[in-house]
C-alpha cells in the first residue's frame, strides 16, 4: 500500500510539472473578468474603461468591451463572433477612411503588466483578432503592440499615438470575419516597460488599406481582440557561462567600429546583432577558436543593440552595446 501511494504521488508530481505553462504577464488577458455591466458610453457601446477589469483606454477613442452582460455575444450590432475563449473580448477601430471628419481616429486598449520587463530579456507576445463583419468596408494590416515604461493617458486626443510598436502584425491585412487570427512576435526588452497598448500607431498616410466591399455604413476597419498574452521566451536567448570561454566587445559605445576578443571551444561560431525589438540586423561567422575580429556596423543607426555569439548550438554570450555617431 505504501508503494502504491508513493507511486501515485510521483505520477501526480510528474503530471503537475508537465502541465506548467509560462506565466502570462497580461492580467485579464482573456478579457473574462469584468468590473460591472453598466459601463456604456454615450453612444450605447460598453466602454472597456468601465467594463473589463485591469484594462483602460489611453485616449478619448473609446475601445469597446463585449461580454454577455455588456453587449450580447456572439451576435450584436458589430457582427457575429464567439469569443476565442470564454465569452468576453474587446473591439477597437484601427483605421478610418480619409473622407471621415477624423481620418486618424484610433482606438486603443491598455493594461499594466504584472511585472516590469527586464533589460535584455526576450519576450513573446501574442493575441487573437477577427474582423468585425458589420463595421468594415476596408481592412488593414497596420496593427501592433507597444510596451511603454510610462502610463499613456491622454483624453485630449483621439488620433493615432505616434509610437513604434515592438511587435507588429506580420500576417497581412486582417480579412477573416469567421475565425480568429493569431498575431504574435518576439522582442528584447529595453528594460522598465510595464504597460501594454494595442492598436494602430500609424496615421492615415502611413497605414496600408485594402478595399473589401461596398454598401457598408462605415468606411473603416473595426476588429475584435481576445486572449492577449506576454510571456518570457523559453526558447529565446540565454547566456551560457563557461570559465573556459570568453568574449569581449570594445569600445562600447563606439561609432560603429568594434573589436571582439574571443576564446571559444568551437572553431566556427556565429555572431548575430539584433536591435532592441529582437530583429536581426547583422550576422557573420567568427572563424577560429581564439583571436580578435574587427566588426564594422557603421551602416546601423545610432542606438542600443544586442550581440550574441552562438557556438555549437549554445549562446555563449548575449550582451548589449551602443552606437553613437
C-alpha positions as a printed Julia matrix, in Angstrom:
325×3 Matrix{Float64}:
   0.0    0.0     0.0
   2.83   2.42    0.83
   4.45   1.61   -2.51
   1.21   2.31   -4.35
   0.75   5.63   -2.53
   4.33   6.65   -3.34
   3.82   5.73   -6.98
   0.62   7.8    -7.08
   2.4   10.83   -5.6
   5.2   10.54   -8.16
   2.7   10.34  -11.01
   0.84  13.39   -9.71
   4.07  15.34   -9.33
   5.09  14.43  -12.88
   1.7   15.47  -14.24
   1.9   18.74  -12.32
   5.33  19.55  -13.68
   4.48  18.72  -17.26
   1.38  20.94  -17.29
   3.14  24.06  -16.02
   2.94  26.88  -18.57
   4.75  30.18  -18.76
   3.21  32.96  -16.7
   1.12  35.44  -18.64
   2.23  38.95  -17.68
  -1.02  40.44  -19.04
  -3.68  40.46  -16.29
  -7.14  39.53  -17.53
  -5.61  38.72  -20.9
  -8.61  36.57  -21.79
 -10.94  39.52  -21.03
 -13.23  37.39  -18.91
 -13.08  39.33  -15.62
 -15.46  42.28  -15.52
 -15.77  45.38  -13.36
 -19.5   45.65  -13.97
 -22.21  45.6   -16.6
 -23.18  49.26  -16.69
 -20.15  50.75  -18.42
 -21.82  52.1   -21.54
 -20.6   55.21  -23.37
 -22.93  57.93  -24.63
 -23.33  56.04  -27.92
 -24.53  52.96  -26.1
 -21.44  50.83  -26.54
 -19.82  49.23  -23.47
 -16.63  51.15  -22.66
 -13.64  48.96  -21.84
 -12.58  51.61  -19.3
 -15.57  50.81  -17.09
 -16.25  47.19  -18.01
 -13.17  44.93  -18.32
 -11.05  44.55  -15.21
  -7.45  45.86  -15.5
  -7.96  47.33  -18.99
  -8.3   51.03  -19.8
  -8.37  53.18  -22.93
  -5.36  55.52  -23.13
  -7.05  58.15  -25.32
 -10.51  59.6   -25.92
 -11.06  56.89  -28.55
 -13.46  54.54  -26.76
 -12.39  50.91  -27.04
 -15.37  48.61  -26.51
 -15.93  45.54  -24.36
 -18.21  42.7   -25.43
 -19.49  40.27  -22.85
 -22.93  38.8   -22.32
 -23.86  41.43  -19.74
 -22.44  44.48  -21.57
 -23.28  43.77  -25.2
 -24.76  40.49  -26.38
 -22.42  37.83  -27.72
 -21.9   36.22  -30.12
 -24.39  38.33  -32.16
 -24.53  42.1   -31.71
 -24.58  45.37  -33.65
 -20.89  44.94  -34.54
 -21.25  41.5   -36.08
 -21.35  37.84  -35.13
 -18.37  36.33  -33.33
 -17.94  33.9   -30.47
 -15.03  34.65  -28.15
 -11.77  32.87  -28.84
 -12.09  31.54  -25.29
 -14.77  32.12  -22.69
 -17.34  34.77  -23.6
 -15.6   38.16  -23.37
 -13.5   40.08  -25.88
 -12.7   43.67  -26.91
 -13.32  45.74  -30.03
 -11.38  48.68  -31.5
 -11.29  50.88  -34.61
  -7.85  50.64  -36.21
  -8.46  52.5   -39.49
 -10.81  55.23  -40.79
 -11.11  56.44  -44.38
  -9.62  59.83  -45.27
 -13.1   61.12  -46.15
 -14.02  60.86  -42.48
 -14.06  64.0   -40.38
 -11.42  62.29  -38.21
  -9.25  60.26  -40.66
  -6.66  59.48  -38.0
  -9.23  58.4   -35.4
  -7.9   55.41  -33.46
  -8.98  53.28  -30.54
  -6.52  51.56  -28.22
  -6.66  49.2   -25.27
  -4.07  49.48  -22.48
  -3.16  47.35  -19.47
  -0.49  47.44  -16.77
   1.66  44.3   -16.79
   2.01  42.22  -13.66
   5.82  42.61  -13.79
   8.16  45.23  -15.2
  10.15  43.92  -18.17
  13.85  43.19  -17.72
  16.51  44.72  -19.96
  17.98  42.25  -22.44
  15.38  39.57  -21.81
  13.39  38.17  -24.71
   9.58  38.11  -24.52
   6.88  36.53  -26.63
   3.66  38.44  -27.32
   0.5   37.11  -28.9
  -3.18  37.92  -29.33
  -6.08  36.76  -31.46
  -8.01  39.13  -33.72
 -11.01  38.95  -36.04
 -12.53  41.46  -38.46
 -15.95  42.7   -37.29
 -18.34  41.84  -40.13
 -20.78  44.74  -39.69
 -18.32  47.6   -39.37
 -15.91  47.4   -42.27
 -15.53  48.3   -45.9
 -11.74  48.31  -45.86
  -9.16  46.42  -43.89
  -5.53  46.99  -42.94
  -2.51  45.13  -41.65
  -1.48  48.13  -39.54
  -1.76  46.75  -36.02
   0.77  46.34  -33.25
   1.63  46.07  -29.57
   3.62  48.82  -27.89
   5.27  48.38  -24.49
   5.8   51.61  -22.55
   7.67  52.46  -19.35
   5.08  55.12  -18.53
   1.29  55.15  -18.42
  -0.2   56.6   -21.6
  -3.32  58.52  -20.64
  -4.32  61.48  -22.81
  -8.06  62.04  -23.24
  -7.38  65.24  -25.19
  -6.66  63.18  -28.32
  -8.5   60.58  -30.37
  -5.86  60.34  -33.08
  -3.09  57.8   -33.58
  -0.44  57.54  -30.88
   2.95  58.19  -32.55
   4.85  55.24  -31.08
   6.76  52.4   -32.74
   5.37  49.05  -31.55
   7.84  46.34  -30.53
   5.56  43.74  -32.14
   3.74  44.4   -35.42
   1.25  42.33  -37.37
   3.13  40.28  -39.98
   0.2   38.17  -41.22
  -1.01  40.73  -43.76
  -4.37  42.52  -43.97
  -6.95  41.25  -41.46
  -9.8   39.83  -43.55
 -11.21  36.85  -41.63
 -14.65  37.52  -40.11
 -15.31  33.89  -39.14
 -12.12  32.77  -37.44
  -9.65  34.23  -35.0
  -6.22  35.1   -36.45
  -3.08  34.76  -34.32
  -0.83  37.85  -34.2
   2.48  37.16  -32.48
   6.12  38.15  -32.24
   9.24  38.2   -30.08
  11.22  41.21  -28.88
  14.03  42.05  -26.48
  13.03  44.44  -23.71
  14.95  47.67  -23.26
  14.04  47.43  -19.58
  11.45  49.25  -17.49
   8.43  48.59  -19.73
   5.31  47.99  -17.64
   2.36  48.98  -19.83
   0.98  47.34  -22.97
  -1.02  49.25  -25.61
  -2.71  47.53  -28.58
  -3.82  49.34  -31.73
  -2.7   51.01  -34.96
   0.06  53.52  -34.26
   0.32  54.78  -37.84
  -1.55  57.78  -39.22
  -3.74  57.54  -42.31
  -0.91  58.37  -44.72
   1.31  55.57  -43.41
  -1.35  52.9   -42.83
  -1.96  50.41  -45.61
  -5.56  49.72  -46.61
  -7.41  47.21  -48.79
 -10.93  47.79  -50.12
 -13.16  44.77  -49.43
 -16.76  45.7   -50.14
 -19.23  48.48  -50.83
 -22.51  49.16  -49.08
 -21.14  49.37  -45.53
 -22.27  52.27  -43.36
 -18.71  52.84  -42.22
 -15.6   53.32  -44.37
 -13.45  51.85  -41.65
 -11.79  48.81  -40.1
 -13.0   47.51  -36.74
 -11.54  44.39  -35.15
 -12.22  42.13  -32.19
  -9.35  41.23  -29.82
  -9.11  38.29  -27.43
  -6.61  36.17  -25.45
  -3.73  38.61  -25.12
  -0.56  37.24  -23.56
   3.06  38.15  -22.87
   5.48  35.51  -21.63
   9.22  35.12  -21.3
  10.5   33.28  -24.34
  11.56  29.88  -23.04
  13.22  29.12  -26.37
  14.84  32.52  -26.52
  18.39  33.65  -25.89
  20.07  32.86  -22.62
  23.63  33.4   -21.5
  25.9   30.41  -21.27
  28.57  30.71  -18.61
  31.81  28.79  -19.06
  35.03  29.96  -17.46
  36.96  28.49  -20.39
  35.09  30.61  -22.94
  35.44  34.36  -23.03
  34.11  37.14  -25.28
  34.72  40.87  -25.01
  33.42  43.64  -27.31
  35.06  47.08  -27.21
  34.98  50.06  -27.29
  31.43  50.39  -26.0
  29.88  52.7   -27.05
  31.58  53.48  -30.35
  30.82  54.98  -33.76
  30.09  51.52  -35.17
  33.6   50.03  -35.44
  34.13  47.39  -32.74
  36.71  44.76  -31.85
  35.71  41.38  -30.46
  38.27  39.38  -28.48
  37.24  35.75  -28.09
  38.38  32.44  -26.65
  35.88  29.75  -27.64
  35.75  25.97  -27.69
  34.41  25.73  -31.25
  36.41  26.5   -34.39
  33.48  28.34  -36.01
  30.85  30.45  -34.25
  28.05  32.75  -35.39
  27.85  36.43  -34.47
  24.37  37.98  -34.51
  23.46  41.64  -34.0
  19.86  42.44  -33.09
  18.07  45.71  -32.44
  16.01  46.36  -29.32
  12.94  44.73  -30.88
  14.88  41.49  -31.45
  15.12  41.97  -35.23
  18.29  40.53  -36.78
  20.25  43.4   -38.41
  23.69  41.84  -38.94
  25.33  38.41  -38.88
  28.67  36.9   -39.76
  30.91  33.93  -38.96
  33.73  34.03  -36.42
  36.44  31.65  -37.61
  38.93  30.09  -35.25
  38.6   29.3   -31.57
  40.76  32.16  -30.34
  41.63  35.62  -31.61
  40.15  39.05  -32.25
  37.93  40.37  -35.01
  37.05  43.82  -36.29
  33.32  44.32  -36.84
  32.0   47.21  -38.94
  28.45  48.26  -38.02
  28.63  51.85  -39.21
  25.68  51.15  -41.52
  23.44  50.86  -38.48
  21.72  53.84  -36.93
  22.68  55.21  -33.52
  21.03  53.37  -30.65
  21.21  50.32  -28.41
  21.77  46.83  -29.83
  22.44  43.3   -28.61
  25.19  40.97  -29.77
  25.01  37.2   -29.48
  27.64  34.57  -30.18
  26.29  31.12  -30.96
  28.75  28.25  -30.66
  27.81  24.6   -31.17
  24.14  25.45  -30.73
  24.77  27.3   -27.47
  24.5   31.02  -26.81
  27.94  31.77  -25.36
  27.17  35.39  -24.63
  24.4   37.9   -25.04
  25.1   41.48  -24.11
  24.15  44.99  -25.17
  26.18  47.74  -26.76
  25.56  51.23  -28.15
  26.36  53.02  -31.37
  26.82  56.77  -31.03
  27.6   58.72  -34.19
